Amino acid sequence: MSIDRYIDCLVTIVYMDRHRRITQRDITIKAVRDGYVKAHCLKSKGPRIFAVDNILAYQPVSAKSGRYRA
């Protein structure tokens, strides 16, 4: 399953940054292109770009979780 199927959806990711720090973030995916995810990050409250290779795990956020924001 590819992450690009979740464009315009709220997704929780586990991400390793370039300093090898691992964080969990809720993002709304805007585009997936050339190995990068363009998204709005709820943690940083703004646009972010994530390398697909550094996304260790991802899962769509359901409305039932209470974290979903349309």
PQR file of N, CA, C, O and H, with PARSE charges and radii, in Angstrom:
ATOM      1  N   MET A   1       0.849  -1.177   0.000 -0.4000 1.5000
ATOM      2  CA  MET A   1       0.000   0.000   0.000 -0.0000 2.0000
ATOM      3  C   MET A   1       0.894   1.240   0.000  0.5500 1.7000
ATOM      4  O   MET A   1       1.875   1.305   0.741 -0.5500 1.4000
ATOM      5  N   SER A   2       0.559   2.195  -0.812 -0.4000 1.5000
ATOM      6  CA  SER A   2       1.373   3.395  -0.961 -0.0000 2.0000
ATOM      7  C   SER A   2       0.751   4.576  -0.222  0.5500 1.7000
ATOM      8  O   SER A   2      -0.471   4.707  -0.147 -0.5500 1.4000
ATOM      9  H   SER A   2      -0.238   2.143  -1.414  0.4000 1.0000
ATOM     10  N   ILE A   3       1.609   5.423   0.319 -0.4000 1.5000
ATOM     11  CA  ILE A   3       1.136   6.570   1.092 -0.0000 2.0000
ATOM     12  C   ILE A   3       0.362   7.566   0.226  0.5500 1.7000
ATOM     13  O   ILE A   3      -0.427   8.350   0.752 -0.5500 1.4000
ATOM     14  H   ILE A   3       2.601   5.316   0.259  0.4000 1.0000
ATOM     15  N   ASP A   4       0.576   7.547  -1.097 -0.4000 1.5000
ATOM     16  CA  ASP A   4      -0.109   8.525  -1.954 -0.0000 2.0000
ATOM     17  C   ASP A   4      -1.613   8.296  -2.040  0.5500 1.7000
ATOM     18  O   ASP A   4      -2.335   9.159  -2.541 -0.5500 1.4000
ATOM     19  H   ASP A   4       1.217   6.910  -1.524  0.4000 1.0000
ATOM     20  N   ARG A   5      -2.090   7.180  -1.575 -0.4000 1.5000
ATOM     21  CA  ARG A   5      -3.546   6.969  -1.556 -0.0000 2.0000
ATOM     22  C   ARG A   5      -4.235   7.803  -0.475  0.5500 1.7000
ATOM     23  O   ARG A   5      -5.464   7.861  -0.428 -0.5500 1.4000
ATOM     24  H   ARG A   5      -1.505   6.479  -1.169  0.4000 1.0000
ATOM     25  N   TYR A   6      -3.446   8.452   0.397 -0.4000 1.5000
ATOM     26  CA  TYR A   6      -4.000   9.237   1.499 -0.0000 2.0000
ATOM     27  C   TYR A   6      -3.902  10.745   1.267  0.5500 1.7000
ATOM     28  O   TYR A   6      -3.919  11.519   2.224 -0.5500 1.4000
ATOM     29  H   TYR A   6      -2.448   8.405   0.358  0.4000 1.0000
ATOM     30  N   ILE A   7      -3.800  11.169   0.008 -0.4000 1.5000
ATOM     31  CA  ILE A   7      -3.788  12.604  -0.289 -0.0000 2.0000
ATOM     32  C   ILE A   7      -5.099  13.221   0.197  0.5500 1.7000
ATOM     33  O   ILE A   7      -6.179  12.673  -0.025 -0.5500 1.4000
ATOM     34  H   ILE A   7      -3.786  10.541  -0.770  0.4000 1.0000
ATOM     35  N   ASP A   8      -4.983  14.367   0.860 -0.4000 1.5000
ATOM     36  CA  ASP A   8      -6.096  15.103   1.478 -0.0000 2.0000
ATOM     37  C   ASP A   8      -6.669  14.402   2.700  0.5500 1.7000
ATOM     38  O   ASP A   8      -7.782  14.714   3.125 -0.5500 1.4000
ATOM     39  H   ASP A   8      -4.106  14.812   1.040  0.4000 1.0000
ATOM     40  N   CYS A   9      -5.924  13.459   3.271 -0.4000 1.5000
ATOM     41  CA  CYS A   9      -6.348  12.759   4.487 -0.0000 2.0000
ATOM     42  C   CYS A   9      -5.393  13.088   5.632  0.5500 1.7000
ATOM     43  O   CYS A   9      -4.229  13.426   5.418 -0.5500 1.4000
ATOM     44  H   CYS A   9      -5.020  13.206   2.925  0.4000 1.0000
ATOM     45  N   LEU A  10      -5.920  12.981   6.852 -0.4000 1.5000
ATOM     46  CA  LEU A  10      -5.098  13.124   8.046 -0.0000 2.0000
ATOM     47  C   LEU A  10      -4.457  11.777   8.339  0.5500 1.7000
ATOM     48  O   LEU A  10      -5.142  10.758   8.431 -0.5500 1.4000
ATOM     49  H   LEU A  10      -6.866  12.707   7.025  0.4000 1.0000
ATOM     50  N   VAL A  11      -3.131  11.782   8.484 -0.4000 1.5000
ATOM     51  CA  VAL A  11      -2.359  10.556   8.662 -0.0000 2.0000
ATOM     52  C   VAL A  11      -1.376  10.772   9.808  0.5500 1.7000
ATOM     53  O   VAL A  11      -0.787  11.846   9.930 -0.5500 1.4000
ATOM     54  H   VAL A  11      -2.575  12.610   8.409  0.4000 1.0000
ATOM     55  N   THR A  12      -1.199   9.762  10.640 -0.4000 1.5000
ATOM     56  CA  THR A  12      -0.139   9.777  11.645 -0.0000 2.0000
ATOM     57  C   THR A  12       1.083   9.104  11.042  0.5500 1.7000
ATOM     58  O   THR A  12       0.988   8.004  10.497 -0.5500 1.4000
ATOM     59  H   THR A  12      -1.677   8.889  10.541  0.4000 1.0000
ATOM     60  N   ILE A  13       2.235   9.771  11.140 -0.4000 1.5000
ATOM     61  CA  ILE A  13       3.474   9.174  10.640 -0.0000 2.0000
ATOM     62  C   ILE A  13       4.489   9.065  11.776  0.5500 1.7000
ATOM     63  O   ILE A  13       4.468   9.846  12.727 -0.5500 1.4000
ATOM     64  H   ILE A  13       2.312  10.664  11.582  0.4000 1.0000
ATOM     65  N   VAL A  14       5.362   8.095  11.655 -0.4000 1.5000
ATOM     66  CA  VAL A  14       6.566   8.012  12.474 -0.0000 2.0000
ATOM     67  C   VAL A  14       7.694   8.344  11.511  0.5500 1.7000
ATOM     68  O   VAL A  14       7.876   7.672  10.495 -0.5500 1.4000
ATOM     69  H   VAL A  14       5.378   7.461  10.882  0.4000 1.0000
ATOM     70  N   TYR A  15       8.454   9.393  11.842 -0.4000 1.5000
ATOM     71  CA  TYR A  15       9.407   9.960  10.891 -0.0000 2.0000
ATOM     72  C   TYR A  15      10.788  10.098  11.515  0.5500 1.7000
ATOM     73  O   TYR A  15      10.920  10.487  12.675 -0.5500 1.4000
ATOM     74  H   TYR A  15       8.306   9.938  12.667  0.4000 1.0000
ATOM     75  N   MET A  16      11.814   9.775  10.735 -0.4000 1.5000
ATOM     76  CA  MET A  16      13.192   9.982  11.171 -0.0000 2.0000
ATOM     77  C   MET A  16      13.777  11.149  10.373  0.5500 1.7000
ATOM     78  O   MET A  16      13.868  11.088   9.147 -0.5500 1.4000
ATOM     79  H   MET A  16      11.707   9.459   9.793  0.4000 1.0000
ATOM     80  N   ASP A  17      14.174  12.212  11.081 -0.4000 1.5000
ATOM     81  CA  ASP A  17      14.713  13.382  10.381 -0.0000 2.0000
ATOM     82  C   ASP A  17      16.183  13.179  10.018  0.5500 1.7000
ATOM     83  O   ASP A  17      16.761  12.129  10.302 -0.5500 1.4000
ATOM     84  H   ASP A  17      14.101  12.261  12.077  0.4000 1.0000
ATOM     85  N   ARG A  18      16.773  14.175   9.400 -0.4000 1.5000
ATOM     86  CA  ARG A  18      18.152  14.037   8.909 -0.0000 2.0000
ATOM     87  C   ARG A  18      19.174  13.903  10.040  0.5500 1.7000
ATOM     88  O   ARG A  18      20.316  13.507   9.805 -0.5500 1.4000
ATOM     89  H   ARG A  18      16.305  15.027   9.169  0.4000 1.0000
ATOM     90  N   HIS A  19      18.757  14.237  11.276 -0.4000 1.5000
ATOM     91  CA  HIS A  19      19.632  14.072  12.441 -0.0000 2.0000
ATOM     92  C   HIS A  19      19.366  12.748  13.158  0.5500 1.7000
ATOM     93  O   HIS A  19      19.881  12.499  14.248 -0.5500 1.4000
ATOM     94  H   HIS A  19      17.830  14.559  11.466  0.4000 1.0000
ATOM     95  N   ARG A  20      18.549  11.906  12.520 -0.4000 1.5000
ATOM     96  CA  ARG A  20      18.188  10.579  13.010 -0.0000 2.0000
ATOM     97  C   ARG A  20      17.304  10.617  14.261  0.5500 1.7000
ATOM     98  O   ARG A  20      17.239   9.645  15.014 -0.5500 1.4000
ATOM     99  H   ARG A  20      18.131  12.109  11.635  0.4000 1.0000
ATOM    100  N   ARG A  21      16.626  11.748  14.474 -0.4000 1.5000
ATOM    101  CA  ARG A  21      15.647  11.841  15.560 -0.0000 2.0000
ATOM    102  C   ARG A  21      14.328  11.295  15.047  0.5500 1.7000
ATOM    103  O   ARG A  21      13.931  11.570  13.915 -0.5500 1.4000
ATOM    104  H   ARG A  21      16.679  12.537  13.862  0.4000 1.0000
ATOM    105  N   ILE A  22      13.660  10.532  15.870 -0.4000 1.5000
ATOM    106  CA  ILE A  22      12.388   9.931  15.478 -0.0000 2.0000
ATOM    107  C   ILE A  22      11.259  10.662  16.187  0.5500 1.7000
ATOM    108  O   ILE A  22      11.280  10.840  17.405 -0.5500 1.4000
ATOM    109  H   ILE A  22      13.983  10.308  16.790  0.4000 1.0000
ATOM    110  N   THR A  23      10.262  11.086  15.394 -0.4000 1.5000
ATOM    111  CA  THR A  23       9.095  11.772  15.945 -0.0000 2.0000
ATOM    112  C   THR A  23       7.827  11.167  15.368  0.5500 1.7000
ATOM    113  O   THR A  23       7.839  10.516  14.323 -0.5500 1.4000
ATOM    114  H   THR A  23      10.244  10.941  14.404  0.4000 1.0000
ATOM    115  N   GLN A  24       6.741  11.399  16.076 -0.4000 1.5000
ATOM    116  CA  GLN A  24       5.419  11.022  15.572 -0.0000 2.0000
ATOM    117  C   GLN A  24       4.672  12.311  15.292  0.5500 1.7000
ATOM    118  O   GLN A  24       4.653  13.221  16.121 -0.5500 1.4000
ATOM    119  H   GLN A  24       6.731  11.928  16.925  0.4000 1.0000
ATOM    120  N   ARG A  25       4.057  12.386  14.119 -0.4000 1.5000
ATOM    121  CA  ARG A  25       3.363  13.602  13.705 -0.0000 2.0000
ATOM    122  C   ARG A  25       2.040  13.263  13.029  0.5500 1.7000
ATOM    123  O   ARG A  25       1.908  12.234  12.366 -0.5500 1.4000
ATOM    124  H   ARG A  25       4.073  11.647  13.445  0.4000 1.0000
ATOM    125  N   ASP A  26       1.069  14.144  13.210 -0.4000 1.5000
ATOM    126  CA  ASP A  26      -0.173  14.074  12.441 -0.0000 2.0000
ATOM    127  C   ASP A  26      -0.029  15.073  11.300  0.5500 1.7000
ATOM    128  O   ASP A  26       0.266  16.248  11.520 -0.5500 1.4000
ATOM    129  H   ASP A  26       1.177  14.980  13.749  0.4000 1.0000
ATOM    130  N   ILE A  27      -0.243  14.591  10.080 -0.4000 1.5000
ATOM    131  CA  ILE A  27      -0.095  15.446   8.900 -0.0000 2.0000
ATOM    132  C   ILE A  27      -1.294  15.264   7.977  0.5500 1.7000
ATOM    133  O   ILE A  27      -1.925  14.207   7.961 -0.5500 1.4000
ATOM    134  H   ILE A  27      -0.483  13.637   9.901  0.4000 1.0000
ATOM    135  N   THR A  28      -1.599  16.299   7.216 -0.4000 1.5000
ATOM    136  CA  THR A  28      -2.553  16.196   6.123 -0.0000 2.0000
ATOM    137  C   THR A  28      -1.734  16.214   4.844  0.5500 1.7000
ATOM    138  O   THR A  28      -1.073  17.204   4.531 -0.5500 1.4000
ATOM    139  H   THR A  28      -1.087  17.158   7.229  0.4000 1.0000
ATOM    140  N   ILE A  29      -1.781  15.118   4.111 -0.4000 1.5000
ATOM    141  CA  ILE A  29      -0.965  14.973   2.910 -0.0000 2.0000
ATOM    142  C   ILE A  29      -1.568  15.792   1.774  0.5500 1.7000
ATOM    143  O   ILE A  29      -2.752  15.663   1.463 -0.5500 1.4000
ATOM    144  H   ILE A  29      -2.318  14.313   4.365  0.4000 1.0000
ATOM    145  N   LYS A  30      -0.743  16.630   1.160 -0.4000 1.5000
ATOM    146  CA  LYS A  30      -1.176  17.465   0.037 -0.0000 2.0000
ATOM    147  C   LYS A  30      -0.720  16.903  -1.303  0.5500 1.7000
ATOM    148  O   LYS A  30      -1.438  17.011  -2.296 -0.5500 1.4000
ATOM    149  H   LYS A  30       0.219  16.735   1.413  0.4000 1.0000
ATOM    150  N   ALA A  31       0.477  16.300  -1.341 -0.4000 1.5000
ATOM    151  CA  ALA A  31       1.007  15.732  -2.587 -0.0000 2.0000
ATOM    152  C   ALA A  31       2.126  14.757  -2.253  0.5500 1.7000
ATOM    153  O   ALA A  31       2.789  14.873  -1.222 -0.5500 1.4000
ATOM    154  H   ALA A  31       1.061  16.212  -0.534  0.4000 1.0000
ATOM    155  N   VAL A  32       2.318  13.793  -3.148 -0.4000 1.5000
ATOM    156  CA  VAL A  32       3.442  12.862  -3.057 -0.0000 2.0000
ATOM    157  C   VAL A  32       4.101  12.859  -4.427  0.5500 1.7000
ATOM    158  O   VAL A  32       3.483  12.501  -5.430 -0.5500 1.4000
ATOM    159  H   VAL A  32       1.779  13.699  -3.985  0.4000 1.0000
ATOM    160  N   ARG A  33       5.380  13.268  -4.454 -0.4000 1.5000
ATOM    161  CA  ARG A  33       6.055  13.414  -5.739 -0.0000 2.0000
ATOM    162  C   ARG A  33       7.565  13.287  -5.561  0.5500 1.7000
ATOM    163  O   ARG A  33       8.139  13.842  -4.624 -0.5500 1.4000
ATOM    164  H   ARG A  33       5.882  13.558  -3.639  0.4000 1.0000
ATOM    165  N   ASP A  34       8.195  12.558  -6.464 -0.4000 1.5000
ATOM    166  CA  ASP A  34       9.655  12.449  -6.516 -0.0000 2.0000
ATOM    167  C   ASP A  34      10.277  12.054  -5.179  0.5500 1.7000
ATOM    168  O   ASP A  34      11.342  12.551  -4.815 -0.5500 1.4000
ATOM    169  H   ASP A  34       7.729  12.107  -7.226  0.4000 1.0000
ATOM    170  N   GLY A  35       9.614  11.162  -4.451 -0.4000 1.5000
ATOM    171  CA  GLY A  35      10.163  10.667  -3.192 -0.0000 2.0000
ATOM    172  C   GLY A  35       9.921  11.547  -1.984  0.5500 1.7000
ATOM    173  O   GLY A  35      10.509  11.328  -0.925 -0.5500 1.4000
ATOM    174  H   GLY A  35       8.748  10.758  -4.747  0.4000 1.0000
ATOM    175  N   TYR A  36       9.052  12.550  -2.136 -0.4000 1.5000
ATOM    176  CA  TYR A  36       8.759  13.460  -1.027 -0.0000 2.0000
ATOM    177  C   TYR A  36       7.253  13.607  -0.824  0.5500 1.7000
ATOM    178  O   TYR A  36       6.472  13.537  -1.773 -0.5500 1.4000
ATOM    179  H   TYR A  36       8.575  12.728  -2.996  0.4000 1.0000
ATOM    180  N   VAL A  37       6.867  13.810   0.429 -0.4000 1.5000
ATOM    181  CA  VAL A  37       5.476  14.073   0.791 -0.0000 2.0000
ATOM    182  C   VAL A  37       5.380  15.541   1.176  0.5500 1.7000
ATOM    183  O   VAL A  37       6.070  16.000   2.086 -0.5500 1.4000
ATOM    184  H   VAL A  37       7.501  13.867   1.200  0.4000 1.0000
ATOM    185  N   LYS A  38       4.523  16.271   0.481 -0.4000 1.5000
ATOM    186  CA  LYS A  38       4.215  17.649   0.860 -0.0000 2.0000
ATOM    187  C   LYS A  38       2.972  17.580   1.729  0.5500 1.7000
ATOM    188  O   LYS A  38       1.974  16.963   1.355 -0.5500 1.4000
ATOM    189  H   LYS A  38       3.962  15.898  -0.258  0.4000 1.0000
ATOM    190  N   ALA A  39       3.039  18.221   2.901 -0.4000 1.5000
ATOM    191  CA  ALA A  39       1.948  18.065   3.853 -0.0000 2.0000
ATOM    192  C   ALA A  39       1.818  19.294   4.744  0.5500 1.7000
ATOM    193  O   ALA A  39       2.716  20.132   4.821 -0.5500 1.4000
ATOM    194  H   ALA A  39       3.850  18.722   3.205  0.4000 1.0000
ATOM    195  N   HIS A  40       0.669  19.373   5.414 -0.4000 1.5000
ATOM    196  CA  HIS A  40       0.484  20.334   6.494 -0.0000 2.0000
ATOM    197  C   HIS A  40       0.681  19.548   7.781  0.5500 1.7000
ATOM    198  O   HIS A  40      -0.023  18.570   8.028 -0.5500 1.4000
ATOM    199  H   HIS A  40      -0.061  18.692   5.351  0.4000 1.0000
ATOM    200  N   CYS A  41       1.635  19.972   8.598 -0.4000 1.5000
ATOM    201  CA  CYS A  41       1.965  19.271   9.836 -0.0000 2.0000
ATOM    202  C   CYS A  41       1.244  19.942  11.000  0.5500 1.7000
ATOM    203  O   CYS A  41       1.390  21.147  11.211 -0.5500 1.4000
ATOM    204  H   CYS A  41       2.207  20.767   8.397  0.4000 1.0000
ATOM    205  N   LEU A  42       0.469  19.170  11.754 -0.4000 1.5000
ATOM    206  CA  LEU A  42      -0.243  19.728  12.889 -0.0000 2.0000
ATOM    207  C   LEU A  42       0.700  20.047  14.043  0.5500 1.7000
ATOM    208  O   LEU A  42       0.422  20.951  14.831 -0.5500 1.4000
ATOM    209  H   LEU A  42       0.351  18.192  11.582  0.4000 1.0000
ATOM    210  N   LYS A  43       1.807  19.323  14.156 -0.4000 1.5000
ATOM    211  CA  LYS A  43       2.776  19.576  15.233 -0.0000 2.0000
ATOM    212  C   LYS A  43       3.479  20.916  15.037  0.5500 1.7000
ATOM    213  O   LYS A  43       3.578  21.708  15.975 -0.5500 1.4000
ATOM    214  H   LYS A  43       2.033  18.588  13.516  0.4000 1.0000
ATOM    215  N   SER A  44       3.964  21.172  13.828 -0.4000 1.5000
ATOM    216  CA  SER A  44       4.661  22.437  13.560 -0.0000 2.0000
ATOM    217  C   SER A  44       3.704  23.529  13.077  0.5500 1.7000
ATOM    218  O   SER A  44       4.106  24.682  12.915 -0.5500 1.4000
ATOM    219  H   SER A  44       3.883  20.529  13.067  0.4000 1.0000
ATOM    220  N   LYS A  45       2.453  23.169  12.852 -0.4000 1.5000
ATOM    221  CA  LYS A  45       1.399  24.107  12.448 -0.0000 2.0000
ATOM    222  C   LYS A  45       1.728  24.827  11.148  0.5500 1.7000
ATOM    223  O   LYS A  45       1.517  26.033  11.018 -0.5500 1.4000
ATOM    224  H   LYS A  45       2.127  22.233  12.984  0.4000 1.0000
ATOM    225  N   GLY A  46       2.247  24.073  10.195 -0.4000 1.5000
ATOM    226  CA  GLY A  46       2.571  24.683   8.919 -0.0000 2.0000
ATOM    227  C   GLY A  46       2.954  23.654   7.881  0.5500 1.7000
ATOM    228  O   GLY A  46       2.944  22.452   8.148 -0.5500 1.4000
ATOM    229  H   GLY A  46       2.419  23.094  10.300  0.4000 1.0000
ATOM    230  N   PRO A  47       3.293  24.132   6.684 -0.5600 1.5000
ATOM    231  CA  PRO A  47       3.670  23.216   5.605  0.2800 2.0000
ATOM    232  C   PRO A  47       5.021  22.574   5.888  0.5500 1.7000
ATOM    233  O   PRO A  47       5.927  23.211   6.426 -0.5500 1.4000
ATOM    234  N   ARG A  48       5.141  21.307   5.518 -0.4000 1.5000
ATOM    235  CA  ARG A  48       6.393  20.568   5.691 -0.0000 2.0000
ATOM    236  C   ARG A  48       6.578  19.639   4.510  0.5500 1.7000
ATOM    237  O   ARG A  48       5.620  19.279   3.826 -0.5500 1.4000
ATOM    238  H   ARG A  48       4.405  20.790   5.080  0.4000 1.0000
ATOM    239  N   ILE A  49       7.823  19.256   4.278 -0.4000 1.5000
ATOM    240  CA  ILE A  49       8.152  18.263   3.258 -0.0000 2.0000
ATOM    241  C   ILE A  49       8.891  17.124   3.950  0.5500 1.7000
ATOM    242  O   ILE A  49       9.863  17.350   4.670 -0.5500 1.4000
ATOM    243  H   ILE A  49       8.601  19.549   4.834  0.4000 1.0000
ATOM    244  N   PHE A  50       8.421  15.899   3.726 -0.4000 1.5000
ATOM    245  CA  PHE A  50       8.990  14.711   4.349 -0.0000 2.0000
ATOM    246  C   PHE A  50       9.514  13.776   3.272  0.5500 1.7000
ATOM    247  O   PHE A  50       8.832  13.539   2.275 -0.5500 1.4000
ATOM    248  H   PHE A  50       7.631  15.716   3.141  0.4000 1.0000
ATOM    249  N   ALA A  51      10.712  13.243   3.456 -0.4000 1.5000
ATOM    250  CA  ALA A  51      11.254  12.243   2.539 -0.0000 2.0000
ATOM    251  C   ALA A  51      10.520  10.923   2.775  0.5500 1.7000
ATOM    252  O   ALA A  51      10.450  10.441   3.905 -0.5500 1.4000
ATOM    253  H   ALA A  51      11.266  13.435   4.266  0.4000 1.0000
ATOM    254  N   VAL A  52       9.982  10.349   1.716 -0.4000 1.5000
ATOM    255  CA  VAL A  52       9.238   9.087   1.838 -0.0000 2.0000
ATOM    256  C   VAL A  52      10.107   8.012   2.482  0.5500 1.7000
ATOM    257  O   VAL A  52       9.621   7.234   3.302 -0.5500 1.4000
ATOM    258  H   VAL A  52      10.040  10.741   0.798  0.4000 1.0000
ATOM    259  N   ASP A  53      11.380   7.961   2.122 -0.4000 1.5000
ATOM    260  CA  ASP A  53      12.281   6.943   2.673 -0.0000 2.0000
ATOM    261  C   ASP A  53      12.469   7.071   4.181  0.5500 1.7000
ATOM    262  O   ASP A  53      12.877   6.109   4.832 -0.5500 1.4000
ATOM    263  H   ASP A  53      11.775   8.594   1.456  0.4000 1.0000
ATOM    264  N   ASN A  54      12.180   8.240   4.744 -0.4000 1.5000
ATOM    265  CA  ASN A  54      12.346   8.453   6.182 -0.0000 2.0000
ATOM    266  C   ASN A  54      11.049   8.296   6.960  0.5500 1.7000
ATOM    267  O   ASN A  54      11.042   8.452   8.181 -0.5500 1.4000
ATOM    268  H   ASN A  54      11.849   9.021   4.215  0.4000 1.0000
ATOM    269  N   ILE A  55       9.957   7.992   6.278 -0.4000 1.5000
ATOM    270  CA  ILE A  55       8.703   7.694   6.966 -0.0000 2.0000
ATOM    271  C   ILE A  55       8.756   6.220   7.339  0.5500 1.7000
ATOM    272  O   ILE A  55       8.678   5.346   6.476 -0.5500 1.4000
ATOM    273  H   ILE A  55       9.963   7.865   5.286  0.4000 1.0000
ATOM    274  N   LEU A  56       8.889   5.954   8.639 -0.4000 1.5000
ATOM    275  CA  LEU A  56       9.072   4.594   9.128 -0.0000 2.0000
ATOM    276  C   LEU A  56       7.753   3.840   9.225  0.5500 1.7000
ATOM    277  O   LEU A  56       7.716   2.619   9.077 -0.5500 1.4000
ATOM    278  H   LEU A  56       8.952   6.664   9.340  0.4000 1.0000
ATOM    279  N   ALA A  57       6.662   4.579   9.476 -0.4000 1.5000
ATOM    280  CA  ALA A  57       5.328   3.975   9.573 -0.0000 2.0000
ATOM    281  C   ALA A  57       4.299   5.070   9.343  0.5500 1.7000
ATOM    282  O   ALA A  57       4.559   6.248   9.584 -0.5500 1.4000
ATOM    283  H   ALA A  57       6.693   5.572   9.596  0.4000 1.0000
ATOM    284  N   TYR A  58       3.130   4.662   8.873 -0.4000 1.5000
ATOM    285  CA  TYR A  58       2.035   5.617   8.713 -0.0000 2.0000
ATOM    286  C   TYR A  58       0.706   4.906   8.859  0.5500 1.7000
ATOM    287  O   TYR A  58       0.580   3.712   8.586 -0.5500 1.4000
ATOM    288  H   TYR A  58       2.919   3.704   8.677  0.4000 1.0000
ATOM    289  N   GLN A  59      -0.289   5.677   9.301 -0.4000 1.5000
ATOM    290  CA  GLN A  59      -1.629   5.128   9.489 -0.0000 2.0000
ATOM    291  C   GLN A  59      -2.630   6.269   9.377  0.5500 1.7000
ATOM    292  O   GLN A  59      -2.428   7.329   9.970 -0.5500 1.4000
ATOM    293  H   GLN A  59      -0.186   6.646   9.523  0.4000 1.0000
ATOM    294  N   PRO A  60      -3.703   6.067   8.626 -0.5600 1.5000
ATOM    295  CA  PRO A  60      -4.729   7.112   8.549  0.2800 2.0000
ATOM    296  C   PRO A  60      -5.398   7.293   9.907  0.5500 1.7000
ATOM    297  O   PRO A  60      -5.570   6.335  10.660 -0.5500 1.4000
ATOM    298  N   VAL A  61      -5.771   8.530  10.208 -0.4000 1.5000
ATOM    299  CA  VAL A  61      -6.462   8.842  11.454 -0.0000 2.0000
ATOM    300  C   VAL A  61      -7.953   8.757  11.185  0.5500 1.7000
ATOM    301  O   VAL A  61      -8.461   9.397  10.265 -0.5500 1.4000
ATOM    302  H   VAL A  61      -5.631   9.308   9.596  0.4000 1.0000
ATOM    303  N   SER A  62      -8.640   7.983  11.970 -0.4000 1.5000
ATOM    304  CA  SER A  62     -10.089   7.839  11.779 -0.0000 2.0000
ATOM    305  C   SER A  62     -10.832   8.896  12.589  0.5500 1.7000
ATOM    306  O   SER A  62     -10.303   9.432  13.563 -0.5500 1.4000
ATOM    307  H   SER A  62      -8.227   7.463  12.718  0.4000 1.0000
ATOM    308  N   ALA A  63     -12.044   9.184  12.182 -0.4000 1.5000
ATOM    309  CA  ALA A  63     -12.883  10.138  12.899 -0.0000 2.0000
ATOM    310  C   ALA A  63     -13.156   9.658  14.320  0.5500 1.7000
ATOM    311  O   ALA A  63     -13.387  10.473  15.213 -0.5500 1.4000
ATOM    312  H   ALA A  63     -12.473   8.749  11.391  0.4000 1.0000
ATOM    313  N   LYS A  64     -13.132   8.361  14.537 -0.4000 1.5000
ATOM    314  CA  LYS A  64     -13.407   7.792  15.857 -0.0000 2.0000
ATOM    315  C   LYS A  64     -12.293   8.064  16.860  0.5500 1.7000
ATOM    316  O   LYS A  64     -12.525   7.987  18.066 -0.5500 1.4000
ATOM    317  H   LYS A  64     -12.945   7.699  13.812  0.4000 1.0000
ATOM    318  N   SER A  65     -11.100   8.377  16.393 -0.4000 1.5000
ATOM    319  CA  SER A  65      -9.963   8.570  17.295 -0.0000 2.0000
ATOM    320  C   SER A  65     -10.062   9.865  18.096  0.5500 1.7000
ATOM    321  O   SER A  65      -9.407  10.010  19.128 -0.5500 1.4000
ATOM    322  H   SER A  65     -10.912   8.440  15.413  0.4000 1.0000
ATOM    323  N   GLY A  66     -10.879  10.804  17.625 -0.4000 1.5000
ATOM    324  CA  GLY A  66     -10.997  12.086  18.297 -0.0000 2.0000
ATOM    325  C   GLY A  66      -9.947  13.096  17.858  0.5500 1.7000
ATOM    326  O   GLY A  66     -10.008  14.256  18.265 -0.5500 1.4000
ATOM    327  H   GLY A  66     -11.411  10.686  16.787  0.4000 1.0000
ATOM    328  N   ARG A  67      -8.982  12.683  17.032 -0.4000 1.5000
ATOM    329  CA  ARG A  67      -7.936  13.581  16.549 -0.0000 2.0000
ATOM    330  C   ARG A  67      -8.237  14.080  15.152  0.5500 1.7000
ATOM    331  O   ARG A  67      -7.536  14.957  14.647 -0.5500 1.4000
ATOM    332  H   ARG A  67      -8.933  11.741  16.701  0.4000 1.0000
ATOM    333  N   TYR A  68      -9.250  13.548  14.526 -0.4000 1.5000
ATOM    334  CA  TYR A  68      -9.557  13.893  13.137 -0.0000 2.0000
ATOM    335  C   TYR A  68     -10.071  15.316  13.053  0.5500 1.7000
ATOM    336  O   TYR A  68     -10.963  15.718  13.801 -0.5500 1.4000
ATOM    337  H   TYR A  68      -9.820  12.836  14.936  0.4000 1.0000
ATOM    338  N   ARG A  69      -9.493  16.076  12.125 -0.4000 1.5000
ATOM    339  CA  ARG A  69      -9.961  17.444  11.862 -0.0000 2.0000
ATOM    340  C   ARG A  69     -10.142  17.591  10.365  0.5500 1.7000
ATOM    341  O   ARG A  69      -9.165  17.564   9.616 -0.5500 1.4000
ATOM    342  H   ARG A  69      -8.769  15.750  11.518  0.4000 1.0000
ATOM    343  N   ALA A  70     -11.355  17.742   9.930 -0.4000 1.5000
ATOM    344  CA  ALA A  70     -11.634  17.844   8.489 -0.0000 2.0000
ATOM    345  C   ALA A  70     -11.249  19.192   7.954  0.5500 1.7000
ATOM    346  O   ALA A  70     -11.414  19.453   6.763 -0.5500 1.4000
ATOM    347  H   ALA A  70     -12.148  17.764  10.538  0.4000 1.0000
TER
END
